[in-house]
Amino acid sequence: MANTLTSMIISPQSMGLNMQSSSSQSVAPSTNTTSTLLHGVPNFQVQHDYVPVMSSKRIATWRYLQRMYQGGMVLYNTAMLSEGELRRGYPTDEKIQRRTLNYFLLGTSLAPVLEIPNVTDMLKALVVVVQEYEFFASESKSKMMFLRATSRKALSLDGKATEEAGEYTLLEVRQLPFPLDYVITFSSLCDTIAQVYEKITSEDRFWTLTCTEMFQKIDLRFKKIMIAACKELETMARDTLADELNAIDPLAAFTKDDGDL
């Protein structure tokens, strides 16, 4: 990442700035580490189109995943996954329910951040949300115990517990009186994350090194969710293709098994 950001830094000379100094020699910024750049060239504007281009790719991917989880689409021109097949791929066990709750809390926490008008302030809030989400997800078992404990407390009119977790500032942790549907929840999360990228690139601006680094932190955490979903869809598509091939030639599976033996 340091090398990528280094290539995007524009030197004061290339920007046409007349930097006056007591010495006639110009000192080029060090390209060893990002921290050196931060101290050597503080917060110079990055004119590279890294953030807009990456955001455009992410928007397309998240919108594609959203349509896939709505059912009835062909994955990568290989196999059509119906809504029923998607639900069969995610059994309603405790692990899936925990993940569904995590995605629901992430989506509901991202929605208020989208209302922040300033993009820089929104990026700062997004960094906090994704960091708190990762902590919550990594401690999902203990957090589930916390959520079950809050169900015994008095609830306000909107369904939230009257006592908050305290350790979270922007991640909205709440108790739900009913189980969530994973397919619908993840489809809604895809829509929300796509809106985040759309809001980030909603205005033309010069991207500073600081803002670019915040964007990369946010993008990295969203990418983990995206990769996991893509792998699961690919597994379901392979299983669907195998079932269709076995339906066409039921003896093919037995022949393959005999060959392996």
C-alpha positions in Angstrom: 0.0 0.0 0.0 2.9 2.4 0.8 4.3 2.0 -2.7 0.9 2.6 -4.3 0.4 5.7 -2.3 3.9 6.9 -3.0 3.2 6.7 -6.8 0.2 8.9 -6.3 2.0 11.8 -4.5 2.4 14.9 -6.6 5.6 16.8 -5.9 5.4 20.6 -5.2 7.4 21.2 -8.4 4.9 19.3 -10.6 2.0 21.2 -9.1 3.6 24.5 -10.1 4.1 25.8 -6.6 7.1 28.1 -6.0 8.4 26.7 -2.7 10.9 29.3 -1.4 13.6 28.1 1.0 16.8 29.3 2.4 18.6 26.6 0.6 18.8 26.5 -3.2 18.6 22.7 -3.2 15.2 21.1 -3.4 14.8 18.0 -1.2 12.6 15.3 -2.7 10.3 13.5 -0.3 11.4 10.1 0.9 9.6 7.1 -0.7 10.5 4.5 1.8 7.4 4.4 4.0 4.0 6.1 4.2 4.9 7.6 7.5 7.9 9.3 5.9 5.6 10.8 3.4 3.2 12.0 6.0 6.1 13.9 7.8 8.0 14.9 4.6 5.0 16.1 2.5 2.2 16.8 4.9 -1.2 16.2 3.4 -0.5 17.1 -0.2 -3.4 16.6 -2.5 -3.4 13.4 -4.5 -4.6 13.9 -8.0 -4.6 10.3 -9.0 -8.0 8.7 -9.8 -7.5 5.8 -7.5 -10.5 6.4 -5.2 -13.0 7.2 -8.0 -11.9 4.2 -10.1 -11.9 1.8 -7.2 -15.3 3.1 -6.0 -16.8 2.6 -9.4 -15.6 -1.1 -9.4 -16.9 -1.6 -5.9 -20.3 -0.1 -6.7 -20.7 -2.5 -9.7 -19.7 -5.5 -7.6 -22.0 -4.7 -4.7 -24.9 -4.0 -7.0 -24.2 -7.3 -8.8 -24.2 -9.1 -5.4 -27.4 -7.3 -4.5 -29.2 -8.6 -7.6 -27.8 -12.1 -7.1 -29.2 -12.3 -3.5 -32.6 -11.2 -4.8 -32.6 -14.5 -6.7 -33.2 -15.5 -10.3 -29.9 -14.4 -11.7 -27.1 -16.4 -13.4 -23.8 -16.3 -11.6 -21.0 -15.4 -14.0 -22.9 -17.0 -16.9 -22.7 -20.4 -15.2 -25.7 -21.3 -13.1 -28.9 -19.6 -12.1 -29.5 -19.4 -8.4 -33.1 -19.0 -7.3 -34.2 -17.5 -4.1 -35.0 -20.9 -2.7 -31.5 -22.2 -3.6 -29.9 -19.3 -1.9 -31.9 -20.0 1.3 -31.0 -23.6 1.2 -27.3 -22.6 1.0 -27.6 -20.7 4.3 -29.2 -23.0 7.0 -30.8 -21.2 9.9 -28.3 -22.4 12.5 -26.7 -20.3 15.2 -23.6 -19.4 13.1 -25.7 -18.0 10.3 -28.0 -16.2 12.7 -25.0 -14.5 14.3 -23.7 -13.4 11.0 -27.1 -12.2 9.9 -27.3 -10.1 13.1 -23.8 -8.7 12.5 -24.7 -7.6 8.9 -28.0 -6.1 10.1 -26.2 -4.0 12.8 -23.6 -2.9 10.2 -26.2 -1.9 7.7 -28.3 0.1 10.3 -25.1 1.8 11.6 -24.0 2.8 8.1 -27.3 4.4 7.2 -26.9 7.4 9.6 -23.4 8.0 8.4 -24.7 8.5 4.9 -26.5 11.6 6.2 -23.2 13.4 7.0 -22.8 16.1 4.3 -19.0 16.4 4.4 -17.2 13.5 2.8 -14.1 13.8 5.0 -16.2 13.7 8.1 -18.1 10.8 6.7 -14.9 8.9 6.1 -13.9 9.4 9.7 -17.2 8.1 10.9 -17.0 5.1 8.5 -13.6 4.2 9.9 -15.1 4.1 13.4 -18.1 2.1 12.3 -16.0 -0.6 10.6 -13.5 -0.8 13.4 -16.3 -1.3 16.0 -18.0 -3.8 13.7 -14.9 -5.9 13.4 -14.5 -5.9 17.2 -18.2 -6.8 17.6 -17.9 -9.6 15.0 -14.8 -11.1 16.5 -16.4 -11.2 19.9 -19.8 -12.4 18.5 -20.3 -15.1 21.1 -19.8 -12.8 24.0 -21.8 -10.1 22.3 -24.7 -12.5 21.8 -24.7 -13.1 25.5 -24.8 -9.3 26.1 -27.7 -9.0 23.7 -29.6 -11.8 25.4 -29.0 -10.0 28.7 -30.4 -6.8 27.4 -33.6 -8.5 26.5 -34.4 -8.8 30.2 -34.1 -5.0 30.6 -36.8 -2.5 29.9 -37.0 -1.5 26.2 -37.9 1.9 24.9 -40.7 2.6 22.5 -38.6 2.1 19.4 -37.4 -1.3 20.6 -33.9 -0.3 21.7 -32.5 -1.1 25.1 -32.5 1.7 27.6 -29.0 0.9 28.5 -26.4 1.0 25.8 -23.2 -1.0 25.4 -21.0 2.0 26.2 -18.0 0.7 24.3 -19.6 1.5 21.0 -19.9 5.1 19.7 -21.4 4.6 16.2 -22.2 0.9 15.9 -25.8 0.5 16.9 -26.1 -2.6 19.0 -29.7 -3.6 19.6 -31.8 -6.6 20.6 -34.2 -8.0 18.0 -37.4 -9.9 19.1 -37.4 -12.1 16.0 -34.8 -14.0 13.8 -33.6 -12.3 10.6 -33.6 -13.7 7.1 -30.0 -13.9 5.9 -30.7 -13.5 2.1 -32.8 -10.4 2.6 -30.5 -8.9 5.2 -27.4 -9.3 3.0 -29.1 -8.0 0.0 -30.0 -4.8 1.9 -26.4 -4.6 3.2 -25.2 -4.7 -0.4 -27.4 -1.8 -1.3 -26.2 0.2 1.7 -22.5 -0.4 1.0 -23.0 0.6 -2.6 -24.6 3.8 -1.4 -21.6 4.4 0.7 -19.2 4.3 -2.3 -21.6 6.4 -4.3 -21.7 9.1 -1.6 -17.9 9.0 -1.3 -17.5 9.8 -5.0 -20.6 12.1 -5.2 -18.5 15.2 -5.7 -15.4 16.0 -7.6 -12.5 16.6 -5.2 -8.8 16.3 -4.8 -8.0 13.3 -2.6 -5.4 13.9 0.1 -3.2 11.2 1.4 -5.0 11.1 4.7 -8.4 10.7 3.1 -7.1 8.1 0.7 -5.7 6.0 3.6 -9.1 6.3 5.4 -10.8 5.1 2.2 -8.4 2.1 2.0 -9.1 1.1 5.6 -12.9 1.2 4.9 -12.6 -0.6 1.6 -10.4 -3.4 3.0 -13.0 -4.3 5.6 -15.9 -4.2 3.1 -13.8 -6.3 0.7 -13.6 -9.1 3.3 -17.3 -9.3 3.3 -17.5 -9.2 -0.4 -14.9 -12.0 -1.0 -16.7 -14.3 1.5 -20.0 -13.8 -0.2 -18.5 -14.4 -3.7 -16.9 -17.7 -2.5 -20.2 -18.9 -1.1 -22.1 -18.1 -4.3 -19.4 -19.9 -6.3 -19.8 -23.0 -4.1 -23.6 -22.9 -4.5 -23.2 -22.5 -8.3 -20.9 -25.5 -8.5 -23.4 -27.6 -6.5 -26.2 -26.5 -8.7 -24.3 -27.4 -11.9 -23.4 -30.8 -10.4 -27.0 -31.5 -9.6 -28.1 -30.5 -13.1 -25.4 -32.7 -14.7 -26.4 -35.6 -12.5 -30.0 -35.2 -13.5 -29.0 -35.4 -17.1 -26.7 -38.4 -16.7 -27.2 -40.0 -13.3 -24.6 -42.7 -14.1 -21.9 -40.0 -14.5 -21.5 -39.5 -10.8 -21.1 -43.3 -10.2 -18.6 -43.6 -13.0 -16.6 -40.8 -11.6 -16.6 -42.3 -8.2 -15.5 -45.7 -9.6 -12.7 -44.0 -11.5 -11.5 -42.3 -8.3 -11.4 -45.7 -6.6 
